[in-house]
Amino acid sequence: MLNIGFTPDSDMDIPAGAERAWRDGRIGLATLSATDLRYGWFAYRTDFEVGGHAFLSGAREPLVDTMFTLAHTLRSLFANGSAEIDFTESSYVIRLEVTGDRVTFTPSHRAPAEPPRCAVEDYTAAVRAFVATGTAWLAGNRPAIAANPALHELRTLVSDPAGGDSGGTGDPDR
């Protein structure tokens, strides 16, 4: 079983330090940098579970940062056969490694006796679905963000994780 999801709420859409500028119209979602969007904006409860092991369970993470991090893991898996999911605000890291047609997930803390695994194809589909759902939710609830280049970049990253294979089905062992 593989589950990657988020639960949106409006409690953490805007970082505390940006609320006044947001209300005054001095910050526009269409022009915020990807870096700004990755840190503090749209922090939602996030779940990430593989094979019954909950790597994240209701952890409040910035949605855009999580989408970029997961999208980049696809690139690394297809290019190098391994990747890491790391979190800026903590030392927690999830290491991913491709063996054959499976991805093994090994956390830096609280590792289960048997590391969870799933098919590369399933992980790729789950990350693509997470990014598609996240970008659609953001654009649907904050229409100005639809014009932000960061959302286009996210869609591009997951549409071609192999970095050149238009079908996104690159060989994870190369």
BALOBA-1460 file (C-alpha; in Angstrom, 3 decimals):
// residues 174
<rec num="1" residu="m" x="0.000" y="0.000" z="0.000"/>
<rec num="2" residu="l" x="1.225" y="3.470" z="-0.903"/>
<rec num="3" residu="n" x="-0.479" y="6.678" z="0.177"/>
<rec num="4" residu="i" x="0.734" y="10.228" z="-0.377"/>
<rec num="5" residu="g" x="-1.816" y="12.904" z="0.466"/>
<rec num="6" residu="f" x="-2.526" y="16.198" z="2.146"/>
<rec num="7" residu="t" x="-5.424" y="17.740" z="4.023"/>
<rec num="8" residu="p" x="-5.877" y="21.399" z="3.099"/>
<rec num="9" residu="d" x="-7.097" y="24.029" z="5.498"/>
<rec num="10" residu="s" x="-6.785" y="27.789" z="5.495"/>
<rec num="11" residu="d" x="-5.031" y="28.007" z="8.871"/>
<rec num="12" residu="m" x="-1.549" y="27.980" z="7.360"/>
<rec num="13" residu="d" x="-1.962" y="29.347" z="3.823"/>
<rec num="14" residu="i" x="0.029" y="32.498" z="4.513"/>
<rec num="15" residu="p" x="3.141" y="32.713" z="6.711"/>
<rec num="16" residu="a" x="2.648" y="34.826" z="9.835"/>
<rec num="17" residu="g" x="5.199" y="37.427" z="8.735"/>
<rec num="18" residu="a" x="3.492" y="37.932" z="5.373"/>
<rec num="19" residu="e" x="-0.131" y="38.332" z="6.498"/>
<rec num="20" residu="r" x="-0.185" y="42.135" z="6.534"/>
<rec num="21" residu="a" x="1.582" y="42.478" z="3.177"/>
<rec num="22" residu="w" x="-0.833" y="39.887" z="1.784"/>
<rec num="23" residu="r" x="-3.890" y="41.773" z="3.035"/>
<rec num="24" residu="d" x="-2.464" y="45.064" z="1.719"/>
<rec num="25" residu="g" x="-1.959" y="43.537" z="-1.736"/>
<rec num="26" residu="r" x="1.828" y="43.867" z="-1.668"/>
<rec num="27" residu="i" x="2.358" y="40.147" z="-2.201"/>
<rec num="28" residu="g" x="1.057" y="38.419" z="-5.291"/>
<rec num="29" residu="l" x="0.905" y="34.651" z="-5.588"/>
<rec num="30" residu="a" x="1.632" y="34.808" z="-9.308"/>
<rec num="31" residu="t" x="5.023" y="36.396" z="-8.700"/>
<rec num="32" residu="l" x="6.292" y="34.707" z="-5.532"/>
<rec num="33" residu="s" x="9.440" y="32.697" z="-6.181"/>
<rec num="34" residu="a" x="9.413" y="28.931" z="-5.927"/>
<rec num="35" residu="t" x="11.748" y="29.305" z="-2.942"/>
<rec num="36" residu="d" x="9.293" y="31.589" z="-1.146"/>
<rec num="37" residu="l" x="6.399" y="29.237" z="-1.875"/>
<rec num="38" residu="r" x="8.404" y="26.283" z="-0.566"/>
<rec num="39" residu="y" x="8.940" y="27.789" z="2.873"/>
<rec num="40" residu="g" x="5.940" y="28.685" z="4.976"/>
<rec num="41" residu="w" x="3.156" y="29.021" z="2.417"/>
<rec num="42" residu="f" x="0.327" y="26.467" z="2.319"/>
<rec num="43" residu="a" x="1.535" y="24.266" z="5.192"/>
<rec num="44" residu="y" x="-0.934" y="21.393" z="5.353"/>
<rec num="45" residu="r" x="-1.195" y="18.091" z="7.149"/>
<rec num="46" residu="t" x="0.628" y="15.577" z="5.003"/>
<rec num="47" residu="d" x="0.537" y="11.789" z="4.988"/>
<rec num="48" residu="f" x="3.164" y="9.562" z="3.404"/>
<rec num="49" residu="e" x="2.767" y="5.831" z="3.960"/>
<rec num="50" residu="v" x="4.398" y="2.861" z="2.258"/>
<rec num="51" residu="g" x="3.665" y="-0.752" z="3.065"/>
<rec num="52" residu="g" x="1.945" y="0.087" z="6.330"/>
<rec num="53" residu="h" x="4.796" y="2.296" z="7.592"/>
<rec num="54" residu="a" x="3.798" y="5.935" z="8.148"/>
<rec num="55" residu="f" x="6.778" y="8.132" z="7.264"/>
<rec num="56" residu="l" x="4.605" y="11.220" z="7.742"/>
<rec num="57" residu="s" x="1.273" y="11.095" z="9.500"/>
<rec num="58" residu="g" x="-0.513" y="14.405" z="9.713"/>
<rec num="59" residu="a" x="2.773" y="16.319" z="9.780"/>
<rec num="60" residu="r" x="2.277" y="19.949" z="8.780"/>
<rec num="61" residu="e" x="4.581" y="20.502" z="5.789"/>
<rec num="62" residu="p" x="4.594" y="23.244" z="3.140"/>
<rec num="63" residu="l" x="2.709" y="21.730" z="0.198"/>
<rec num="64" residu="v" x="4.845" y="23.285" z="-2.544"/>
<rec num="65" residu="d" x="8.052" y="22.116" z="-0.847"/>
<rec num="66" residu="t" x="6.699" y="18.584" z="-0.500"/>
<rec num="67" residu="m" x="5.634" y="18.537" z="-4.156"/>
<rec num="68" residu="f" x="9.064" y="19.744" z="-5.344"/>
<rec num="69" residu="t" x="10.888" y="17.315" z="-3.059"/>
<rec num="70" residu="l" x="8.874" y="14.335" z="-4.290"/>
<rec num="71" residu="a" x="9.122" y="15.427" z="-7.937"/>
<rec num="72" residu="h" x="12.901" y="15.629" z="-7.621"/>
<rec num="73" residu="t" x="13.011" y="12.125" z="-6.125"/>
<rec num="74" residu="l" x="11.555" y="10.845" z="-9.386"/>
<rec num="75" residu="r" x="14.337" y="12.551" z="-11.335"/>
<rec num="76" residu="s" x="16.991" y="11.076" z="-9.036"/>
<rec num="77" residu="l" x="15.482" y="7.594" z="-9.076"/>
<rec num="78" residu="f" x="15.434" y="7.502" z="-12.867"/>
<rec num="79" residu="a" x="18.901" y="9.055" z="-13.229"/>
<rec num="80" residu="n" x="20.785" y="7.435" z="-10.332"/>
<rec num="81" residu="g" x="18.643" y="4.638" z="-8.927"/>
<rec num="82" residu="s" x="18.470" y="6.386" z="-5.561"/>
<rec num="83" residu="a" x="17.053" y="9.533" z="-3.980"/>
<rec num="84" residu="e" x="16.400" y="11.208" z="-0.647"/>
<rec num="85" residu="i" x="13.394" y="12.940" z="0.808"/>
<rec num="86" residu="d" x="14.651" y="15.412" z="3.371"/>
<rec num="87" residu="f" x="12.974" y="18.084" z="5.389"/>
<rec num="88" residu="t" x="14.510" y="21.513" z="5.851"/>
<rec num="89" residu="e" x="13.277" y="21.977" z="9.384"/>
<rec num="90" residu="s" x="14.482" y="18.607" z="10.733"/>
<rec num="91" residu="s" x="17.129" y="15.921" z="10.403"/>
<rec num="92" residu="y" x="14.586" y="13.343" z="9.215"/>
<rec num="93" residu="v" x="15.538" y="11.785" z="5.877"/>
<rec num="94" residu="i" x="13.883" y="9.028" z="3.866"/>
<rec num="95" residu="r" x="16.280" y="7.226" z="1.541"/>
<rec num="96" residu="l" x="14.893" y="5.631" z="-1.615"/>
<rec num="97" residu="e" x="16.697" y="2.995" z="-3.632"/>
<rec num="98" residu="v" x="15.635" y="1.143" z="-6.760"/>
<rec num="99" residu="t" x="16.278" y="-2.581" z="-6.941"/>
<rec num="100" residu="g" x="14.835" y="-4.140" z="-10.056"/>
<rec num="101" residu="d" x="11.313" y="-2.782" z="-10.394"/>
<rec num="102" residu="r" x="10.900" y="-1.911" z="-6.680"/>
<rec num="103" residu="v" x="11.697" y="1.131" z="-4.559"/>
<rec num="104" residu="t" x="12.896" y="0.539" z="-0.998"/>
<rec num="105" residu="f" x="12.212" y="3.291" z="1.570"/>
<rec num="106" residu="t" x="14.559" y="3.599" z="4.557"/>
<rec num="107" residu="p" x="13.950" y="6.328" z="7.145"/>
<rec num="108" residu="s" x="16.749" y="7.866" z="9.200"/>
<rec num="109" residu="h" x="14.659" y="7.490" z="12.381"/>
<rec num="110" residu="r" x="12.245" y="4.806" z="13.581"/>
<rec num="111" residu="a" x="13.160" y="2.400" z="10.784"/>
<rec num="112" residu="p" x="11.014" y="-0.732" z="10.635"/>
<rec num="113" residu="a" x="12.795" y="-4.114" z="10.769"/>
<rec num="114" residu="e" x="11.884" y="-4.724" z="7.135"/>
<rec num="115" residu="p" x="12.086" y="-1.569" z="4.995"/>
<rec num="116" residu="p" x="8.849" y="-0.894" z="3.085"/>
<rec num="117" residu="r" x="8.879" y="-1.341" z="-0.685"/>
<rec num="118" residu="c" x="6.614" y="-0.621" z="-3.605"/>
<rec num="119" residu="a" x="6.773" y="-0.839" z="-7.374"/>
<rec num="120" residu="v" x="8.642" y="1.994" z="-9.109"/>
<rec num="121" residu="e" x="5.571" y="2.396" z="-11.302"/>
<rec num="122" residu="d" x="3.314" y="2.806" z="-8.248"/>
<rec num="123" residu="y" x="5.606" y="5.387" z="-6.645"/>
<rec num="124" residu="t" x="5.832" y="7.340" z="-9.906"/>
<rec num="125" residu="a" x="2.038" y="7.317" z="-10.268"/>
<rec num="126" residu="a" x="1.520" y="8.363" z="-6.625"/>
<rec num="127" residu="v" x="3.947" y="11.298" z="-6.892"/>
<rec num="128" residu="r" x="2.369" y="12.424" z="-10.163"/>
<rec num="129" residu="a" x="-1.104" y="12.228" z="-8.604"/>
<rec num="130" residu="f" x="0.045" y="14.123" z="-5.490"/>
<rec num="131" residu="v" x="1.538" y="16.934" z="-7.594"/>
<rec num="132" residu="a" x="-1.504" y="17.054" z="-9.893"/>
<rec num="133" residu="t" x="-3.878" y="17.199" z="-6.923"/>
<rec num="134" residu="g" x="-1.759" y="19.775" z="-5.096"/>
<rec num="135" residu="t" x="-1.328" y="22.125" z="-8.048"/>
<rec num="136" residu="a" x="-5.013" y="21.818" z="-8.981"/>
<rec num="137" residu="w" x="-6.086" y="22.508" z="-5.399"/>
<rec num="138" residu="l" x="-3.850" y="25.570" z="-5.130"/>
<rec num="139" residu="a" x="-4.983" y="26.977" z="-8.490"/>
<rec num="140" residu="g" x="-8.625" y="26.278" z="-7.696"/>
<rec num="141" residu="n" x="-8.533" y="27.911" z="-4.274"/>
<rec num="142" residu="r" x="-6.042" y="30.696" z="-4.960"/>
<rec num="143" residu="p" x="-6.550" y="31.430" z="-8.694"/>
<rec num="144" residu="a" x="-3.674" y="33.942" z="-8.871"/>
<rec num="145" residu="i" x="-1.172" y="31.163" z="-8.182"/>
<rec num="146" residu="a" x="-2.143" y="29.420" z="-11.437"/>
<rec num="147" residu="a" x="0.106" y="31.893" z="-13.290"/>
<rec num="148" residu="n" x="3.093" y="31.213" z="-11.034"/>
<rec num="149" residu="p" x="5.997" y="29.577" z="-12.916"/>
<rec num="150" residu="a" x="6.614" y="27.245" z="-9.962"/>
<rec num="151" residu="l" x="3.416" y="25.326" z="-10.724"/>
<rec num="152" residu="h" x="4.454" y="24.919" z="-14.357"/>
<rec num="153" residu="e" x="7.884" y="23.712" z="-13.204"/>
<rec num="154" residu="l" x="6.275" y="21.127" z="-10.918"/>
<rec num="155" residu="r" x="4.082" y="19.791" z="-13.705"/>
<rec num="156" residu="t" x="7.111" y="19.553" z="-16.000"/>
<rec num="157" residu="l" x="9.184" y="17.697" z="-13.404"/>
<rec num="158" residu="v" x="6.594" y="14.954" z="-12.963"/>
<rec num="159" residu="s" x="5.618" y="14.710" z="-16.616"/>
<rec num="160" residu="d" x="9.177" y="13.764" z="-17.561"/>
<rec num="161" residu="p" x="10.945" y="12.319" z="-14.510"/>
<rec num="162" residu="a" x="13.537" y="10.581" z="-16.665"/>
<rec num="163" residu="g" x="14.738" y="13.933" z="-17.975"/>
<rec num="164" residu="g" x="14.155" y="13.307" z="-21.643"/>
<rec num="165" residu="d" x="11.754" y="10.414" z="-22.107"/>
<rec num="166" residu="s" x="8.524" y="12.129" z="-23.113"/>
<rec num="167" residu="g" x="6.496" y="9.268" z="-21.685"/>
<rec num="168" residu="g" x="8.195" y="9.574" z="-18.322"/>
<rec num="169" residu="t" x="8.948" y="5.863" z="-18.335"/>
<rec num="170" residu="g" x="12.739" y="6.096" z="-18.310"/>
<rec num="171" residu="d" x="14.857" y="3.217" z="-17.153"/>
<rec num="172" residu="p" x="15.419" y="3.528" z="-13.379"/>
<rec num="173" residu="d" x="18.571" y="1.399" z="-13.613"/>
<rec num="174" residu="r" x="20.553" y="3.771" z="-15.829"/>
